[in-house]
Amino acid sequence: MYDGTKRLENKGVSCISCHNVNTARVIPGGLLAKDLTTAHSRMGGDAGITGILNAPPFPAMTDSYKNNPITPDEAFAIAAFLKSVEDENTAGTVQAAALSPLLTYGGIGLLVWIGLVLF
């Protein structure tokens, strides 16, 4: 099963670069595009997800995967992953997503920098 950590066969960009998904199995993702935690039911199940991945209707996705298309096996695995994420969130097994390490350490660095400037 796809777990968000494997490289795409044709070297396309990782979904997590632009999207976020609420699961402990992957790091918090990007905020450029819609959260995918409930995408499976929102997009019509496996057929909807694989349809979007095979022929993306969104300009950013079209450009990203134009020369690096997602294979049918990868589309199926991503749909299964999104289904499992939605199921685990529906069951209430996932806690609220932790703060991104970048946000946490960036905030600490900012406070240190402000302290140094004031000193």
MIDO-110876 format. One record per residue: residue number from 0; residue in three letters; x, y, z of N, C-alpha, C, O in turn. Coordinates in pm, whole numbers. Atoms other than C-alpha are relative to their C-alpha. Example, Ala and Ser with C-alpha at 12.3 -4.5 7.8 and 13.67 -1.06 7.14 Angstrom:
<nodes>
node seq = 0 | type = ALA | n_px = 89 | n_py = -119 | n_pz = 0 | ca_px = 1230 | ca_py = -450 | ca_pz = 780 | c_px = 90 | c_py = 120 | c_pz = 0 | o_px = 194 | o_py = 118 | o_pz = 66 $
node seq = 1 | type = SER | n_px = -82 | n_py = -119 | n_pz = -6 | ca_px = 1367 | ca_py = -106 | ca_pz = 714 | c_px = -77 | c_py = 109 | c_pz = 73 | o_px = -26 | o_py = 220 | o_pz = 90 $
</nodes>
This chain:
<nodes>
node seq = 0 | type = MET | n_px = 84 | n_py = -118 | n_pz = 0 | ca_px = 0 | ca_py = 0 | ca_pz = 0 | c_px = 88 | c_py = 124 | c_pz = 0 | o_px = 195 | o_py = 127 | o_pz = 62 $
node seq = 1 | type = TYR | n_px = -70 | n_py = -128 | n_pz = 4 | ca_px = 114 | ca_py = 353 | ca_pz = -73 | c_px = -7 | c_py = 64 | c_pz = 137 | o_px = -113 | o_py = 69 | o_pz = 199 $
node seq = 2 | type = ASP | n_px = 1 | n_py = -62 | n_pz = -133 | ca_px = 219 | ca_py = 529 | ca_pz = 245 | c_px = 51 | c_py = 143 | c_pz = -1 | o_px = 79 | o_py = 200 | o_pz = 105 $
node seq = 3 | type = GLY | n_px = -42 | n_py = -140 | n_pz = 7 | ca_px = 326 | ca_py = 869 | ca_pz = 119 | c_px = 150 | c_py = 20 | c_pz = 0 | o_px = 197 | o_py = 133 | o_pz = -13 $
node seq = 4 | type = THR | n_px = -145 | n_py = -15 | n_pz = -9 | ca_px = 699 | ca_py = 794 | ca_pz = 141 | c_px = 74 | c_py = -46 | c_pz = -125 | o_px = 192 | o_py = -15 | o_pz = -141 $
node seq = 5 | type = LYS | n_px = -68 | n_py = 53 | n_pz = 119 | ca_px = 775 | ca_py = 622 | ca_pz = -190 | c_px = 6 | c_py = 105 | c_pz = -111 | o_px = -86 | o_py = 186 | o_pz = -128 $
node seq = 6 | type = ARG | n_px = -12 | n_py = -89 | n_pz = 117 | ca_px = 903 | ca_py = 812 | ca_pz = -494 | c_px = -93 | c_py = -48 | c_pz = -109 | o_px = -116 | o_py = -168 | o_pz = -123 $
node seq = 7 | type = LEU | n_px = 82 | n_py = 36 | n_pz = 115 | ca_px = 675 | ca_py = 821 | ca_pz = -793 | c_px = 91 | c_py = -51 | c_pz = -110 | o_px = 202 | o_py = 0 | o_pz = -130 $
node seq = 8 | type = GLU | n_px = -81 | n_py = 69 | n_pz = 100 | ca_px = 801 | ca_py = 601 | ca_pz = -1074 | c_px = 57 | c_py = 95 | c_pz = -106 | o_px = 174 | o_py = 82 | o_pz = -144 $
node seq = 9 | type = ASN | n_px = -46 | n_py = -93 | n_pz = 104 | ca_px = 824 | ca_py = 883 | ca_pz = -1332 | c_px = 59 | c_py = 128 | c_pz = 57 | o_px = 73 | o_py = 228 | o_pz = -15 $
node seq = 10 | type = LYS | n_px = -66 | n_py = -113 | n_pz = -68 | ca_px = 985 | ca_py = 1121 | ca_pz = -1078 | c_px = -86 | c_py = 125 | c_pz = 8 | o_px = -34 | o_py = 237 | o_pz = 11 $
node seq = 11 | type = GLY | n_px = 90 | n_py = -114 | n_pz = -19 | ca_px = 677 | ca_py = 1343 | ca_pz = -1047 | c_px = 11 | c_py = 53 | c_pz = 142 | o_px = 64 | o_py = -14 | o_pz = 231 $
node seq = 12 | type = VAL | n_px = -6 | n_py = -59 | n_pz = -134 | ca_px = 643 | ca_py = 1575 | ca_pz = -751 | c_px = -91 | c_py = -77 | c_pz = 95 | o_px = -193 | o_py = -132 | o_pz = 54 $
node seq = 13 | type = SER | n_px = 79 | n_py = 68 | n_pz = -102 | ca_px = 512 | ca_py = 1428 | ca_pz = -429 | c_px = -127 | c_py = 79 | c_pz = 28 | o_px = -125 | o_py = 202 | o_pz = 28 $
node seq = 14 | type = CYS | n_px = 128 | n_py = -65 | n_pz = -30 | ca_px = 148 | ca_py = 1503 | ca_pz = -348 | c_px = 13 | c_py = 89 | c_pz = 124 | o_px = -49 | o_py = 196 | o_pz = 132 $
node seq = 15 | type = ILE | n_px = -14 | n_py = -70 | n_pz = -127 | ca_px = 256 | ca_py = 1617 | ca_pz = -1 | c_px = 71 | c_py = 135 | c_pz = -17 | o_px = 70 | o_py = 217 | o_pz = 74 $
node seq = 16 | type = SER | n_px = -63 | n_py = -130 | n_pz = 26 | ca_px = 449 | ca_py = 1905 | ca_pz = -160 | c_px = -103 | c_py = 113 | c_pz = 0 | o_px = -74 | o_py = 224 | o_pz = 45 $
node seq = 17 | type = CYS | n_px = 105 | n_py = -102 | n_pz = 10 | ca_px = 123 | ca_py = 2092 | ca_pz = -221 | c_px = -118 | c_py = -27 | c_pz = 92 | o_px = -186 | o_py = 67 | o_pz = 134 $
node seq = 18 | type = HIS | n_px = 117 | n_py = 40 | n_pz = -78 | ca_px = -137 | ca_py = 1899 | ca_pz = -20 | c_px = 39 | c_py = -44 | c_pz = 139 | o_px = 152 | o_py = -85 | o_pz = 164 $
node seq = 19 | type = ASN | n_px = -16 | n_py = 55 | n_pz = -133 | ca_px = -177 | ca_py = 1808 | ca_pz = 344 | c_px = -98 | c_py = -115 | c_pz = 15 | o_px = -202 | o_py = -118 | o_pz = -50 $
node seq = 20 | type = VAL | n_px = 90 | n_py = 110 | n_pz = -35 | ca_px = -331 | ca_py = 1489 | ca_pz = 480 | c_px = 20 | c_py = -27 | c_pz = 149 | o_px = 134 | o_py = -39 | o_pz = 196 $
node seq = 21 | type = ASN | n_px = -7 | n_py = 15 | n_pz = -146 | ca_px = -413 | ca_py = 1436 | ca_pz = 849 | c_px = 17 | c_py = -147 | c_pz = 37 | o_px = -81 | o_py = -219 | o_pz = 55 $
node seq = 22 | type = THR | n_px = -33 | n_py = 134 | n_pz = -44 | ca_px = -238 | ca_py = 1112 | ca_pz = 941 | c_px = 137 | c_py = 2 | c_pz = 65 | o_px = 222 | o_py = 84 | o_pz = 30 $
node seq = 23 | type = ALA | n_px = -130 | n_py = 9 | n_pz = -67 | ca_px = 49 | ca_py = 1016 | ca_pz = 1167 | c_px = 103 | c_py = -69 | c_pz = -89 | o_px = 221 | o_py = -70 | o_pz = -55 $
node seq = 24 | type = ARG | n_px = -91 | n_py = 75 | n_pz = 87 | ca_px = 200 | ca_py = 815 | ca_pz = 878 | c_px = 88 | c_py = 87 | c_pz = -89 | o_px = 189 | o_py = 40 | o_pz = -141 $
node seq = 25 | type = VAL | n_px = -81 | n_py = -91 | n_pz = 83 | ca_px = 333 | ca_py = 1119 | ca_pz = 689 | c_px = 18 | c_py = 133 | c_pz = 70 | o_px = -61 | o_py = 169 | o_pz = 158 $
node seq = 26 | type = ILE | n_px = -23 | n_py = -132 | n_pz = -57 | ca_px = 477 | ca_py = 1457 | ca_pz = 778 | c_px = -109 | c_py = 95 | c_pz = -49 | o_px = -168 | o_py = 71 | o_pz = -155 $
node seq = 27 | type = PRO | n_px = 97 | n_py = -97 | n_pz = 50 | ca_px = 243 | ca_py = 1756 | ca_pz = 753 | c_px = 45 | c_py = 56 | c_pz = -136 | o_px = 164 | o_py = 80 | o_pz = -158 $
node seq = 28 | type = GLY | n_px = -34 | n_py = -41 | n_pz = 136 | ca_px = 227 | ca_py = 1871 | ca_pz = 394 | c_px = -21 | c_py = 146 | c_pz = -29 | o_px = -36 | o_py = 229 | o_pz = 61 $
node seq = 29 | type = GLY | n_px = 11 | n_py = -137 | n_pz = 46 | ca_px = 194 | ca_py = 2183 | ca_pz = 189 | c_px = -140 | c_py = 58 | c_pz = 17 | o_px = -237 | o_py = -14 | o_pz = 40 $
node seq = 30 | type = LEU | n_px = 126 | n_py = -71 | n_pz = -16 | ca_px = -78 | ca_py = 2443 | ca_pz = 210 | c_px = -44 | c_py = 66 | c_pz = -130 | o_px = -139 | o_py = 144 | o_pz = -131 $
node seq = 31 | type = LEU | n_px = 32 | n_py = -60 | n_pz = 129 | ca_px = -86 | ca_py = 2538 | ca_pz = -159 | c_px = -135 | c_py = -48 | c_pz = -53 | o_px = -211 | o_py = 28 | o_pz = -113 $
node seq = 32 | type = ALA | n_px = 122 | n_py = 59 | n_pz = 55 | ca_px = -372 | ca_py = 2304 | ca_pz = -244 | c_px = -87 | c_py = -57 | c_pz = 112 | o_px = -48 | o_py = -56 | o_pz = 229 $
node seq = 33 | type = LYS | n_px = 101 | n_py = 48 | n_pz = -95 | ca_px = -676 | ca_py = 2151 | ca_pz = -73 | c_px = 51 | c_py = -117 | c_pz = 84 | o_px = 128 | o_py = -200 | o_pz = 37 $
node seq = 34 | type = ASP | n_px = -32 | n_py = 110 | n_pz = -91 | ca_px = -639 | ca_py = 1919 | ca_pz = 226 | c_px = -63 | c_py = -129 | c_pz = -56 | o_px = -178 | o_py = -128 | o_pz = -98 $
node seq = 35 | type = LEU | n_px = 48 | n_py = 124 | n_pz = 60 | ca_px = -674 | ca_py = 1556 | ca_pz = 111 | c_px = -54 | c_py = -100 | c_pz = 102 | o_px = -80 | o_py = -215 | o_pz = 66 $
node seq = 36 | type = THR | n_px = 44 | n_py = 94 | n_pz = -103 | ca_px = -789 | ca_py = 1403 | ca_pz = 441 | c_px = -135 | c_py = -63 | c_pz = -33 | o_px = -155 | o_py = -182 | o_pz = -7 $
node seq = 37 | type = THR | n_px = 132 | n_py = 54 | n_pz = 35 | ca_px = -1147 | ca_py = 1361 | ca_pz = 316 | c_px = -22 | c_py = -6 | c_pz = -151 | o_px = -136 | o_py = -10 | o_pz = -198 $
node seq = 38 | type = ALA | n_px = 11 | n_py = -4 | n_pz = 146 | ca_px = -1072 | ca_py = 1359 | ca_pz = -57 | c_px = -67 | c_py = -123 | c_pz = -58 | o_px = -135 | o_py = -113 | o_pz = -160 $
node seq = 39 | type = HIS | n_px = 55 | n_py = 123 | n_pz = 57 | ca_px = -1177 | ca_py = 997 | ca_pz = -110 | c_px = -151 | c_py = 9 | c_pz = -17 | o_px = -203 | o_py = -18 | o_pz = -125 $
node seq = 40 | type = SER | n_px = 147 | n_py = -10 | n_pz = 14 | ca_px = -1545 | ca_py = 1054 | ca_pz = -37 | c_px = -40 | c_py = 126 | c_pz = -75 | o_px = -139 | o_py = 126 | o_pz = -148 $
node seq = 41 | type = ARG | n_px = 33 | n_py = -127 | n_pz = 63 | ca_px = -1542 | ca_py = 1415 | ca_pz = -157 | c_px = 14 | c_py = -7 | c_pz = -152 | o_px = -60 | o_py = 61 | o_pz = -224 $
node seq = 42 | type = MET | n_px = -27 | n_py = 8 | n_pz = 145 | ca_px = -1409 | ca_py = 1319 | ca_pz = -503 | c_px = -63 | c_py = -123 | c_pz = -67 | o_px = -35 | o_py = -150 | o_pz = -183 $
node seq = 43 | type = GLY | n_px = 70 | n_py = 111 | n_pz = 64 | ca_px = -1625 | ca_py = 1012 | ca_pz = -562 | c_px = 68 | c_py = -134 | c_pz = 10 | o_px = 50 | o_py = -219 | o_pz = -78 $
node seq = 44 | type = GLY | n_px = -63 | n_py = 130 | n_pz = -22 | ca_px = -1415 | ca_py = 726 | ca_pz = -427 | c_px = 119 | c_py = -25 | c_pz = -91 | o_px = 180 | o_py = 68 | o_pz = -144 $
node seq = 45 | type = ASP | n_px = -117 | n_py = 40 | n_pz = 79 | ca_px = -1148 | ca_py = 533 | ca_pz = -614 | c_px = -7 | c_py = 54 | c_pz = -143 | o_px = 93 | o_py = 102 | o_pz = -196 $
node seq = 46 | type = ALA | n_px = 15 | n_py = -45 | n_pz = 139 | ca_px = -1287 | ca_py = 623 | ca_pz = -957 | c_px = 28 | c_py = 150 | c_pz = -13 | o_px = 95 | o_py = 192 | o_pz = -107 $
node seq = 47 | type = GLY | n_px = -23 | n_py = -144 | n_pz = 4 | ca_px = -1287 | ca_py = 996 | ca_pz = -881 | c_px = 146 | c_py = 37 | c_pz = 21 | o_px = 200 | o_py = 122 | o_pz = -50 $
node seq = 48 | type = ILE | n_px = -141 | n_py = -28 | n_pz = -29 | ca_px = -936 | ca_py = 996 | ca_pz = -734 | c_px = 87 | c_py = -39 | c_pz = -118 | o_px = 170 | o_py = 40 | o_pz = -162 $
node seq = 49 | type = THR | n_px = -84 | n_py = 43 | n_pz = 112 | ca_px = -781 | ca_py = 792 | ca_pz = -1016 | c_px = -28 | c_py = 83 | c_pz = -125 | o_px = 63 | o_py = 109 | o_pz = -203 $
node seq = 50 | type = GLY | n_px = 32 | n_py = -86 | n_pz = 115 | ca_px = -966 | ca_py = 1002 | ca_pz = -1274 | c_px = 73 | c_py = 134 | c_pz = 7 | o_px = 127 | o_py = 181 | o_pz = -93 $
node seq = 51 | type = ILE | n_px = -70 | n_py = -128 | n_pz = -18 | ca_px = -822 | ca_py = 1324 | ca_pz = -1131 | c_px = 151 | c_py = -18 | c_pz = -18 | o_px = 217 | o_py = 67 | o_pz = -78 $
node seq = 52 | type = LEU | n_px = -144 | n_py = 21 | n_pz = 12 | ca_px = -473 | ca_py = 1174 | ca_pz = -1109 | c_px = 42 | c_py = -32 | c_pz = -143 | o_px = 152 | o_py = 5 | o_pz = -185 $
node seq = 53 | type = ASN | n_px = -33 | n_py = 35 | n_pz = 139 | ca_px = -484 | ca_py = 1041 | ca_pz = -1466 | c_px = -17 | c_py = 118 | c_pz = -96 | o_px = 55 | o_py = 126 | o_pz = -196 $
node seq = 54 | type = ALA | n_px = 23 | n_py = -117 | n_pz = 85 | ca_px = -616 | ca_py = 1366 | ca_pz = -1618 | c_px = -33 | c_py = 118 | c_pz = 90 | o_px = -149 | o_py = 157 | o_pz = 101 $
node seq = 55 | type = PRO | n_px = 24 | n_py = -105 | n_pz = -98 | ca_px = -573 | ca_py = 1647 | ca_pz = -1364 | c_px = -70 | c_py = 122 | c_pz = -61 | o_px = -23 | o_py = 177 | o_pz = -161 $
node seq = 56 | type = PRO | n_px = 72 | n_py = -117 | n_pz = 51 | ca_px = -826 | ca_py = 1929 | ca_pz = -1414 | c_px = 53 | c_py = 132 | c_pz = 59 | o_px = 3 | o_py = 239 | o_pz = 26 $
node seq = 57 | type = PHE | n_px = -53 | n_py = -118 | n_pz = -68 | ca_px = -621 | ca_py = 2170 | ca_pz = -1200 | c_px = 130 | c_py = 44 | c_pz = -67 | o_px = 218 | o_py = -40 | o_pz = -87 $
node seq = 58 | type = PRO | n_px = -119 | n_py = -46 | n_pz = 73 | ca_px = -357 | ca_py = 2388 | ca_pz = -1375 | c_px = 133 | c_py = -36 | c_pz = 66 | o_px = 226 | o_py = -78 | o_pz = -4 $
node seq = 59 | type = ALA | n_px = -127 | n_py = 31 | n_pz = -67 | ca_px = -86 | ca_py = 2335 | ca_pz = -1111 | c_px = 34 | c_py = -148 | c_pz = -12 | o_px = 149 | o_py = -184 | o_pz = -34 $
node seq = 60 | type = MET | n_px = -24 | n_py = 144 | n_pz = 14 | ca_px = -129 | ca_py = 1957 | ca_pz = -1124 | c_px = 32 | c_py = -36 | c_pz = -144 | o_px = 118 | o_py = -119 | o_pz = -171 $
node seq = 61 | type = THR | n_px = -26 | n_py = 28 | n_pz = 142 | ca_px = -140 | ca_py = 1956 | ca_pz = -1503 | c_px = 145 | c_py = 32 | c_pz = -34 | o_px = 212 | o_py = -47 | o_pz = -100 $
node seq = 62 | type = ASP | n_px = -140 | n_py = -38 | n_pz = 26 | ca_px = 192 | ca_py = 2142 | ca_pz = -1520 | c_px = 97 | c_py = -91 | c_pz = 72 | o_px = 201 | o_py = -128 | o_pz = 17 $
node seq = 63 | type = SER | n_px = -91 | n_py = 82 | n_pz = -79 | ca_px = 349 | ca_py = 1932 | ca_pz = -1246 | c_px = 19 | c_py = -140 | c_pz = -56 | o_px = 129 | o_py = -195 | o_pz = -50 $
node seq = 64 | type = TYR | n_px = -7 | n_py = 138 | n_pz = 47 | ca_px = 269 | ca_py = 1597 | ca_pz = -1405 | c_px = 0 | c_py = -14 | c_pz = -152 | o_px = -14 | o_py = -125 | o_pz = -204 $
node seq = 65 | type = LYS | n_px = 2 | n_py = 5 | n_pz = 147 | ca_px = 283 | ca_py = 1691 | ca_pz = -1776 | c_px = 109 | c_py = -93 | c_pz = -53 | o_px = 82 | o_py = -178 | o_pz = -138 $
node seq = 66 | type = ASN | n_px = -113 | n_py = 82 | n_pz = 47 | ca_px = 627 | ca_py = 1532 | ca_pz = -1827 | c_px = 31 | c_py = -116 | c_pz = 94 | o_px = 121 | o_py = -195 | o_pz = 65 $
node seq = 67 | type = ASN | n_px = -24 | n_py = 104 | n_pz = -100 | ca_px = 610 | ca_py = 1302 | ca_pz = -1523 | c_px = -134 | c_py = -58 | c_pz = 46 | o_px = -173 | o_py = -38 | o_pz = 161 $
node seq = 68 | type = PRO | n_px = 135 | n_py = 44 | n_pz = -36 | ca_px = 271 | ca_py = 1129 | ca_pz = -1529 | c_px = -1 | c_py = -107 | c_pz = 110 | o_px = 95 | o_py = -182 | o_pz = 126 $
node seq = 69 | type = ILE | n_px = 22 | n_py = 103 | n_pz = -102 | ca_px = 139 | ca_py = 916 | ca_pz = -1245 | c_px = -46 | c_py = -126 | c_pz = -71 | o_px = -135 | o_py = -121 | o_pz = -156 $
node seq = 70 | type = THR | n_px = 38 | n_py = 126 | n_pz = 64 | ca_px = 113 | ca_py = 550 | ca_pz = -1345 | c_px = -134 | c_py = -48 | c_pz = 55 | o_px = -174 | o_py = -6 | o_pz = 164 $
node seq = 71 | type = PRO | n_px = 128 | n_py = 53 | n_pz = -49 | ca_px = -219 | ca_py = 362 | ca_pz = -1314 | c_px = 14 | c_py = -72 | c_pz = 135 | o_px = -74 | o_py = -59 | o_pz = 221 $
node seq = 72 | type = ASP | n_px = -22 | n_py = 69 | n_pz = -129 | ca_px = -75 | ca_py = 147 | ca_pz = -1031 | c_px = 18 | c_py = 101 | c_pz = 113 | o_px = -33 | o_py = 81 | o_pz = 223 $
node seq = 73 | type = GLU | n_px = -19 | n_py = -104 | n_pz = -102 | ca_px = 34 | ca_py = 461 | ca_pz = -843 | c_px = -131 | c_py = 69 | c_pz = 32 | o_px = -160 | o_py = 98 | o_pz = 149 $
node seq = 74 | type = ALA | n_px = 130 | n_py = -65 | n_pz = -22 | ca_px = -308 | ca_py = 623 | ca_pz = -891 | c_px = -88 | c_py = -89 | c_pz = 87 | o_px = -157 | o_py = -40 | o_pz = 177 $
node seq = 75 | type = PHE | n_px = 79 | n_py = 94 | n_pz = -80 | ca_px = -474 | ca_py = 311 | ca_pz = -750 | c_px = 51 | c_py = -3 | c_pz = 144 | o_px = -29 | o_py = -3 | o_pz = 237 $
node seq = 76 | type = ALA | n_px = -59 | n_py = 3 | n_pz = -134 | ca_px = -232 | ca_py = 302 | ca_pz = -454 | c_px = -29 | c_py = 129 | c_pz = 77 | o_px = -57 | o_py = 125 | o_pz = 197 $
node seq = 77 | type = ILE | n_px = 30 | n_py = -128 | n_pz = -65 | ca_px = -284 | ca_py = 673 | ca_pz = -379 | c_px = -147 | c_py = 4 | c_pz = 42 | o_px = -178 | o_py = 52 | o_pz = 151 $
node seq = 78 | type = ALA | n_px = 142 | n_py = 5 | n_pz = -35 | ca_px = -663 | ca_py = 623 | ca_pz = -388 | c_px = -22 | c_py = -89 | c_pz = 122 | o_px = -101 | o_py = -54 | o_pz = 210 $
node seq = 79 | type = ALA | n_px = 13 | n_py = 90 | n_pz = -115 | ca_px = -630 | ca_py = 330 | ca_pz = -145 | c_px = 55 | c_py = 67 | c_pz = 127 | o_px = -4 | o_py = 54 | o_pz = 234 $
node seq = 80 | type = PHE | n_px = -59 | n_py = -72 | n_pz = -113 | ca_px = -405 | ca_py = 540 | ca_pz = 82 | c_px = -98 | c_py = 106 | c_pz = 52 | o_px = -120 | o_py = 117 | o_pz = 172 $
node seq = 81 | type = LEU | n_px = 94 | n_py = -105 | n_pz = -41 | ca_px = -656 | ca_py = 828 | ca_pz = 85 | c_px = -125 | c_py = -60 | c_pz = 64 | o_px = -181 | o_py = -1 | o_pz = 156 $
node seq = 82 | type = LYS | n_px = 114 | n_py = 70 | n_pz = -62 | ca_px = -938 | ca_py = 582 | ca_pz = 163 | c_px = 35 | c_py = -41 | c_pz = 142 | o_px = -46 | o_py = -24 | o_pz = 233 $
node seq = 83 | type = SER | n_px = -40 | n_py = 44 | n_pz = -134 | ca_px = -742 | ca_py = 444 | ca_pz = 459 | c_px = 15 | c_py = 119 | c_pz = 95 | o_px = -18 | o_py = 109 | o_pz = 213 $
node seq = 84 | type = VAL | n_px = -13 | n_py = -121 | n_pz = -83 | ca_px = -664 | ca_py = 797 | ca_pz = 586 | c_px = -138 | c_py = 48 | c_pz = 42 | o_px = -160 | o_py = 82 | o_pz = 159 $
node seq = 85 | type = GLU | n_px = 135 | n_py = -45 | n_pz = -33 | ca_px = -1030 | ca_py = 892 | ca_pz = 568 | c_px = -66 | c_py = -95 | c_pz = 100 | o_px = -134 | o_py = -50 | o_pz = 193 $
node seq = 86 | type = ASP | n_px = 56 | n_py = 98 | n_pz = -93 | ca_px = -1132 | ca_py = 569 | ca_pz = 744 | c_px = 57 | c_py = 18 | c_pz = 140 | o_px = -17 | o_py = 12 | o_pz = 238 $
node seq = 87 | type = GLU | n_px = -61 | n_py = -16 | n_pz = -133 | ca_px = -883 | ca_py = 624 | ca_pz = 1026 | c_px = -45 | c_py = 129 | c_pz = 67 | o_px = -59 | o_py = 134 | o_pz = 189 $
node seq = 88 | type = ASN | n_px = 49 | n_py = -126 | n_pz = -57 | ca_px = -998 | ca_py = 984 | ca_pz = 1072 | c_px = -146 | c_py = -10 | c_pz = 40 | o_px = -187 | o_py = 50 | o_pz = 140 $
node seq = 89 | type = THR | n_px = 141 | n_py = 21 | n_pz = -33 | ca_px = -1364 | ca_py = 879 | ca_pz = 1071 | c_px = -12 | c_py = -82 | c_pz = 128 | o_px = -101 | o_py = -59 | o_pz = 210 $
node seq = 90 | type = ALA | n_px = 2 | n_py = 84 | n_pz = -119 | ca_px = -1286 | ca_py = 618 | ca_pz = 1335 | c_px = 51 | c_py = 74 | c_pz = 123 | o_px = 38 | o_py = 26 | o_pz = 236 $
node seq = 91 | type = GLY | n_px = -48 | n_py = -81 | n_pz = -112 | ca_px = -1128 | ca_py = 890 | ca_pz = 1548 | c_px = 134 | c_py = -47 | c_pz = 56 | o_px = 167 | o_py = -16 | o_pz = 170 $
node seq = 92 | type = THR | n_px = -128 | n_py = 52 | n_pz = -51 | ca_px = -789 | ca_py = 717 | ca_pz = 1575 | c_px = 114 | c_py = 97 | c_pz = -18 | o_px = 223 | o_py = 74 | o_pz = 36 $
node seq = 93 | type = VAL | n_px = -107 | n_py = -96 | n_pz = 22 | ca_px = -589 | ca_py = 1019 | ca_pz = 1461 | c_px = -22 | c_py = 122 | c_pz = 89 | o_px = -131 | o_py = 178 | o_pz = 92 $
node seq = 94 | type = GLN | n_px = 5 | n_py = -122 | n_pz = -80 | ca_px = -513 | ca_py = 1301 | ca_pz = 1699 | c_px = 15 | c_py = 118 | c_pz = -93 | o_px = 47 | o_py = 100 | o_pz = -210 $
node seq = 95 | type = ALA | n_px = -21 | n_py = -121 | n_pz = 80 | ca_px = -499 | ca_py = 1659 | ca_pz = 1575 | c_px = 145 | c_py = 2 | c_pz = -47 | o_px = 236 | o_py = -37 | o_pz = 27 $
node seq = 96 | type = ALA | n_px = -134 | n_py = -2 | n_pz = 58 | ca_px = -198 | ca_py = 1707 | ca_pz = 1350 | c_px = 94 | c_py = 85 | c_pz = 85 | o_px = 58 | o_py = 194 | o_pz = 131 $
node seq = 97 | type = ALA | n_px = -100 | n_py = -73 | n_pz = -77 | ca_px = 115 | ca_py = 1815 | ca_pz = 1531 | c_px = 49 | c_py = 119 | c_pz = -83 | o_px = 34 | o_py = 121 | o_pz = -205 $
node seq = 98 | type = LEU | n_px = -57 | n_py = -114 | n_pz = 72 | ca_px = 277 | ca_py = 2145 | ca_pz = 1444 | c_px = 114 | c_py = -46 | c_pz = -86 | o_px = 191 | o_py = -135 | o_pz = -48 $
node seq = 99 | type = SER | n_px = -109 | n_py = 31 | n_pz = 91 | ca_px = 512 | ca_py = 2126 | ca_pz = 1154 | c_px = 133 | c_py = 33 | c_pz = 68 | o_px = 145 | o_py = 137 | o_pz = 133 $
node seq = 100 | type = PRO | n_px = -130 | n_py = -30 | n_pz = -57 | ca_px = 876 | ca_py = 2102 | ca_pz = 1266 | c_px = 56 | c_py = 132 | c_pz = -53 | o_px = 123 | o_py = 206 | o_pz = 20 $
node seq = 101 | type = LEU | n_px = -47 | n_py = -125 | n_pz = 58 | ca_px = 954 | ca_py = 2389 | ca_pz = 1030 | c_px = -63 | c_py = 119 | c_pz = 73 | o_px = 6 | o_py = 217 | o_pz = 103 $
node seq = 102 | type = LEU | n_px = 69 | n_py = -107 | n_pz = -70 | ca_px = 694 | ca_py = 2607 | ca_pz = 1201 | c_px = 51 | c_py = 12 | c_pz = 144 | o_px = 74 | o_py = 122 | o_pz = 194 $
node seq = 103 | type = THR | n_px = -47 | n_py = 0 | n_pz = -139 | ca_px = 808 | ca_py = 2505 | ca_pz = 1550 | c_px = 140 | c_py = 61 | c_pz = 12 | o_px = 161 | o_py = 155 | o_pz = 88 $
node seq = 104 | type = TYR | n_px = -138 | n_py = -48 | n_pz = -10 | ca_px = 1181 | ca_py = 2559 | ca_pz = 1496 | c_px = 16 | c_py = 139 | c_pz = -59 | o_px = 101 | o_py = 216 | o_pz = -15 $
node seq = 105 | type = GLY | n_px = -3 | n_py = -136 | n_pz = 54 | ca_px = 1119 | ca_py = 2867 | ca_pz = 1283 | c_px = -45 | c_py = 101 | c_pz = 103 | o_px = 13 | o_py = 209 | o_pz = 115 $
node seq = 106 | type = GLY | n_px = 48 | n_py = -87 | n_pz = -106 | ca_px = 921 | ca_py = 3020 | ca_pz = 1568 | c_px = 104 | c_py = 18 | c_pz = 110 | o_px = 124 | o_py = 129 | o_pz = 160 $
node seq = 107 | type = ILE | n_px = -106 | n_py = -8 | n_pz = -101 | ca_px = 1197 | ca_py = 2937 | ca_pz = 1818 | c_px = 114 | c_py = 88 | c_pz = -51 | o_px = 165 | o_py = 172 | o_pz = 23 $
node seq = 108 | type = GLY | n_px = -106 | n_py = -81 | n_pz = 59 | ca_px = 1456 | ca_py = 3086 | ca_pz = 1583 | c_px = -36 | c_py = 148 | c_pz = -3 | o_px = 48 | o_py = 234 | o_pz = 23 $
node seq = 109 | type = LEU | n_px = 47 | n_py = -139 | n_pz = 3 | ca_px = 1248 | ca_py = 3402 | ca_pz = 1545 | c_px = 10 | c_py = 63 | c_pz = 139 | o_px = 55 | o_py = 176 | o_pz = 153 $
node seq = 110 | type = LEU | n_px = -8 | n_py = -52 | n_pz = -137 | ca_px = 1224 | ca_py = 3442 | ca_pz = 1923 | c_px = 145 | c_py = 24 | c_pz = 43 | o_px = 174 | o_py = 123 | o_pz = 109 $
node seq = 111 | type = VAL | n_px = -142 | n_py = -18 | n_pz = -31 | ca_px = 1601 | ca_py = 3393 | ca_pz = 1959 | c_px = 54 | c_py = 124 | c_pz = -70 | o_px = 126 | o_py = 204 | o_pz = -11 $
node seq = 112 | type = TRP | n_px = -46 | n_py = -116 | n_pz = 79 | ca_px = 1665 | ca_py = 3648 | ca_pz = 1683 | c_px = -51 | c_py = 131 | c_pz = 62 | o_px = 24 | o_py = 227 | o_pz = 74 $
node seq = 113 | type = ILE | n_px = 57 | n_py = -121 | n_pz = -63 | ca_px = 1430 | ca_py = 3903 | ca_pz = 1846 | c_px = 73 | c_py = 28 | c_pz = 131 | o_px = 104 | o_py = 144 | o_pz = 163 $
node seq = 114 | type = GLY | n_px = -74 | n_py = -17 | n_pz = -125 | ca_px = 1605 | ca_py = 3843 | ca_pz = 2179 | c_px = 138 | c_py = 58 | c_pz = -23 | o_px = 183 | o_py = 145 | o_pz = 53 $
node seq = 115 | type = LEU | n_px = -134 | n_py = -52 | n_pz = 33 | ca_px = 1945 | ca_py = 3906 | ca_pz = 2020 | c_px = -6 | c_py = 147 | c_pz = -44 | o_px = 80 | o_py = 227 | o_pz = -7 $
node seq = 116 | type = VAL | n_px = 15 | n_py = -138 | n_pz = 46 | ca_px = 1824 | ca_py = 4225 | ca_pz = 1853 | c_px = -27 | c_py = 91 | c_pz = 118 | o_px = 29 | o_py = 200 | o_pz = 126 $
node seq = 117 | type = LEU | n_px = 32 | n_py = -81 | n_pz = -117 | ca_px = 1680 | ca_py = 4356 | ca_pz = 2179 | c_px = 117 | c_py = 9 | c_pz = 98 | o_px = 129 | o_py = 106 | o_pz = 171 $
node seq = 118 | type = PHE | n_px = -116 | n_py = 0 | n_pz = -88 | ca_px = 1999 | ca_py = 4264 | ca_pz = 2365 | c_px = 101 | c_py = 102 | c_pz = -48 | o_px = 207 | o_py = 118 | o_pz = 13 $
</nodes>
